[in-house]
Amino acid sequence: MSKCSTELGLTIPDPRQQAFCKACIYGVLRNYFSLSEDLSALIKKPLRRKDADIHMLILSGLFQAKFMQTPPHALVSENVEAARFLKKEWACKLINAVLRRYLKENQVDALDSKTHFDFNHPPWLAALIRQDWPDDWESILAANNAHPPLTLRVNPQRLTRTEYLETLIERNIEAVRTHHSPDGVIIKYPTPIESLPGFHEGHFSVQDEAAQLARLVLNIDKSGSILDACAAPGGKTTHLLEHLNEENSLLAVDCDQDRMKRLTNNLARLGMSCKTLIADATELNAIPEKDYKFIVLDGPCSATGVIRRHPDIRFHRQKTDIAKLATKQLELLQTLWYLLADNGKLLYITCSILRAENDNVIEGFLEANSDARTDMKNFPWGFKTKHGRQTLPGASNMDGFYFSLIKKRNKCHGQLAK
Ligand SMILES: C[S@@+](CC[C@H](N)C(=O)[O-])C[C@H]1O[C@@H](n2cnc3c(N)ncnc32)[C@H](O)[C@@H]1O
């Protein structure tokens, strides 16, 4: 690691060192609360706010001691060296003492104890997950702290899943088919995406298996217009496009210009196109045309179902965000409902595992709209909920997603069309 440490702040040329640094950063984020607890047991008084860099450096050392195979001598000397690089000579002695003491006392068995800090979630979030999933909360929190699989979605416009798996075998890359999505492949060992065969040629996209289930739930007819209302960066848009035919048309809308650029780049890489529009989907007049046969609303949410992929979410999210997000989700639903044709279907999706953003939003929506009813099939994956279906993080190796398909009653006939 010496090269990596001495060049801190500059580029890190060796990919293995880069991977090591990334593992430390993600590891500290995933285990922040328990590592901080370990640290406070090792020092007499907390570090000052202005020494947050030293705090994080020691956490990184503790993470390496607890979870990685870093040799003890290298672990201590490299972290001491990093403090010197930060021009905090005074901290060298402290880091040396703390890490040596930790290694000596070898508190590794703390890993197994289910203390509060071992869950590594803010208390409000752990409590909310426990309340919503009383039988599953511990496995959810554990999954949030684990490494997610690298899951791909094969582009059938380029090749079949079997053909892609054969290409991987030829390159000695171990991979298996996803269980529930007919389009997915799981790469067994972490591999840089761009080094996988066919990335630049658009042979696949990176997408968790749960997100791939959206296509199966929506089950689009071979004709009809589709509005993807919160589309960027285009994971679901491109998946739908891969399976549409010429009778279908798709408009992809998002309010975020930068994310829309990513959508456009993804379309280009995969060799496909559709109409795109930067607009706020809560503004009815911002979206051209009406009477869409299918609408996808994969809107803003707490992302509590994908914490294993984005461990920093637990730090960014506040308890007060949840109610605000639910209000926004209901507002989006209500606006988009006016754009749906009679007998049309709207698929509501979140990557949240909180009822407040899922069943509760749909419940409020159904109460306010007598021409709406849910229309979910009995799928073999996830959990059935009152108004939809939920996958939980880690279960069947998938992320946590919620789906609710809502059908619009044909007002002229005053009854629900089959
Ligand atoms: C969960 S992400 C969508 C992911 C996307 N469907 C995919 O599969 O790649 C939510 C998106 O909603 C967009 N968004 C949030 N509020 C919006 C609004 N009022 N109108 C349109 N888009 C909105 C965000 O910019 C963000 O790109």
The ligand as an SDF file (V2000), in Angstrom:
LIG
                    3D

 27 29  0  0  0  0  0  0  0  0999 V2000
  -35.3250    5.8990   -8.8610 C   0  0  0  0  0  0  0  0  0  0  0  0
  -34.7960    7.0670   -9.9880 S   0  0  0  0  0  0  0  0  0  0  0  0
  -35.3520    6.3900  -11.5210 C   0  0  0  0  0  0  0  0  0  0  0  0
  -34.5580    5.2140  -11.9940 C   0  0  0  0  0  0  0  0  0  0  0  0
  -34.9120    4.7940  -13.4160 C   0  0  0  0  0  0  0  0  0  0  0  0
  -36.3110    4.5060  -13.5670 N   0  0  0  0  0  0  0  0  0  0  0  0
  -34.1100    3.5800  -13.8520 C   0  0  0  0  0  0  0  0  0  0  0  0
  -34.6190    2.4630  -13.8730 O   0  0  0  0  0  0  0  0  0  0  0  0
  -32.9370    3.7630  -14.1950 O   0  0  0  0  0  0  0  0  0  0  0  0
  -35.9200    8.3760   -9.7720 C   0  0  0  0  0  0  0  0  0  0  0  0
  -35.8510    9.4450  -10.8300 C   0  0  0  0  0  0  0  0  0  0  0  0
  -36.9590   10.3180  -10.6310 O   0  0  0  0  0  0  0  0  0  0  0  0
  -36.5770   11.5830  -11.1090 C   0  0  0  0  0  0  0  0  0  0  0  0
  -37.5570   12.5560  -10.6060 N   0  0  0  0  0  0  0  0  0  0  0  0
  -37.7540   12.9860   -9.3460 C   0  0  0  0  0  0  0  0  0  0  0  0
  -38.7750   13.8510   -9.2760 N   0  0  0  0  0  0  0  0  0  0  0  0
  -39.2480   13.9820  -10.5500 C   0  0  0  0  0  0  0  0  0  0  0  0
  -40.2930   14.7530  -11.1380 C   0  0  0  0  0  0  0  0  0  0  0  0
  -41.0600   15.5640  -10.4050 N   0  0  0  0  0  0  0  0  0  0  0  0
  -40.4720   14.6660  -12.4670 N   0  0  0  0  0  0  0  0  0  0  0  0
  -39.6950   13.8430  -13.2330 C   0  0  0  0  0  0  0  0  0  0  0  0
  -38.6910   13.1000  -12.7220 N   0  0  0  0  0  0  0  0  0  0  0  0
  -38.4880   13.1600  -11.4030 C   0  0  0  0  0  0  0  0  0  0  0  0
  -35.1860   11.7430  -10.5880 C   0  0  0  0  0  0  0  0  0  0  0  0
  -34.4710   12.7160  -11.3000 O   0  0  0  0  0  0  0  0  0  0  0  0
  -34.6240   10.3370  -10.7690 C   0  0  0  0  0  0  0  0  0  0  0  0
  -33.9100   10.2390  -11.9700 O   0  0  0  0  0  0  0  0  0  0  0  0
  1  2  1  0
  2  3  1  0
  2 10  1  0
  3  4  1  0
  4  5  1  0
  5  6  1  0
  5  7  1  0
  7  8  2  0
  7  9  1  0
 10 11  1  0
 11 12  1  0
 11 26  1  0
 12 13  1  0
 13 14  1  0
 13 24  1  0
 14 15  1  0
 14 23  1  0
 15 16  2  0
 16 17  1  0
 17 18  1  0
 17 23  2  0
 18 19  1  0
 18 20  2  0
 20 21  1  0
 21 22  2  0
 22 23  1  0
 24 25  1  0
 24 26  1  0
 26 27  1  0
M  CHG  2   2   1   9  -1
M  END
$$$$
